Amino acid sequence: MADVRVSTGELDASANLAGTLAQEFESPVRTALTATTAASGRLTGWSIAGGLQQLGAGWAAPLAAVRQRIADTSTKLRANAAAHANTEQTVAGTWSKPQEPK
C-alpha cells in the first residue's frame, strides 16, 4: 500500500493560487457583463438587443457561482493545510513526551 503524504506547503500554495484565480476571474466577467448590457442598450430597436440582454442576465449568476466555488476551494484548502499542520504538531508533541512504564 502506498503512503499518503500531505504537504501543508503545497496545500497553502494551491489555496493561494485558487484565491488569485477567484480574484482575477471577477474583473473580466464584470467587464463582459457590463459590455453586454451596454451593447444591448445601444441596440435598442434592433432584434439582437433582447438577446444580448438575456445573455448578460443569464450568465451573471452562473459565472458568479463559479467564482464563488473557486474562492471556497481556496478557503477549504487553507483550512485543510492548517488542520494537517495542527495534527502534525499534536502527534509530534505526543511522541516527544516520555512514556510511563506499564
C-alpha positions in Angstrom: 0.0 0.0 0.0 1.4 3.4 -0.9 1.9 6.1 1.7 -0.2 9.2 1.6 1.9 12.3 2.2 0.3 15.7 2.7 2.4 18.8 2.2 0.9 21.7 4.0 3.1 24.0 1.9 1.6 22.6 -1.3 -1.9 22.9 0.1 -1.2 26.6 1.0 0.3 27.2 -2.4 -2.8 25.7 -4.0 -5.0 27.8 -1.8 -3.1 30.9 -2.8 -3.5 30.0 -6.5 -7.2 29.4 -6.2 -7.7 32.7 -4.3 -5.8 34.5 -7.0 -7.9 32.8 -9.7 -11.1 33.9 -8.0 -9.9 37.5 -7.8 -8.7 37.5 -11.4 -11.9 35.9 -12.7 -14.1 38.7 -11.3 -12.9 41.6 -13.4 -13.2 40.0 -16.9 -16.6 38.7 -16.0 -17.8 42.0 -14.8 -16.4 43.7 -18.0 -18.1 41.2 -20.2 -21.5 41.5 -18.5 -21.2 45.3 -18.5 -20.3 45.3 -22.2 -23.2 43.0 -23.0 -25.7 45.3 -21.1 -24.2 48.4 -22.7 -24.4 46.9 -26.2 -27.9 45.8 -25.6 -28.8 49.4 -24.6 -27.2 50.9 -27.7 -29.0 48.5 -30.0 -32.5 49.3 -28.7 -34.9 48.7 -31.5 -32.7 46.0 -33.1 -33.8 42.4 -32.8 -30.5 41.4 -31.2 -30.9 43.8 -28.3 -33.2 41.5 -26.3 -30.9 38.5 -26.9 -27.9 40.4 -25.7 -29.8 41.5 -22.6 -30.8 37.9 -21.9 -27.3 36.7 -22.5 -25.9 39.0 -19.8 -28.6 38.3 -17.4 -28.4 34.6 -18.0 -24.7 34.3 -17.4 -24.4 36.6 -14.4 -25.5 34.1 -11.8 -23.6 31.0 -13.1 -20.4 33.0 -13.5 -20.7 34.4 -10.0 -21.3 30.8 -8.8 -18.1 29.6 -10.5 -16.1 32.5 -8.9 -17.5 31.7 -5.5 -16.7 28.0 -5.9 -13.1 28.8 -6.7 -12.9 31.2 -3.7 -14.5 28.5 -1.4 -11.9 26.0 -2.7 -9.2 28.4 -1.6 -10.7 28.7 1.9 -11.1 25.0 2.2 -7.5 24.3 1.1 -6.2 26.7 3.7 -8.3 25.1 6.4 -7.1 21.7 5.3 -3.5 22.8 5.5 -4.0 24.3 9.0 -5.6 21.1 10.2 -2.8 18.9 8.9 -0.2 21.2 10.5 -2.1 21.1 13.8 -2.3 17.3 13.6 1.4 17.0 12.9 2.2 19.2 15.9 -0.1 17.3 18.1 1.4 13.9 17.1 5.0 15.2 17.4 4.2 16.6 20.9 2.7 13.2 22.0 5.8 11.3 20.8 8.2 13.7 22.5 6.8 13.0 26.0 8.4 10.3 27.9 6.2 7.2 28.3 5.4 5.8 31.7 6.2 2.1 32.1 3.2 -0.1 32.5 
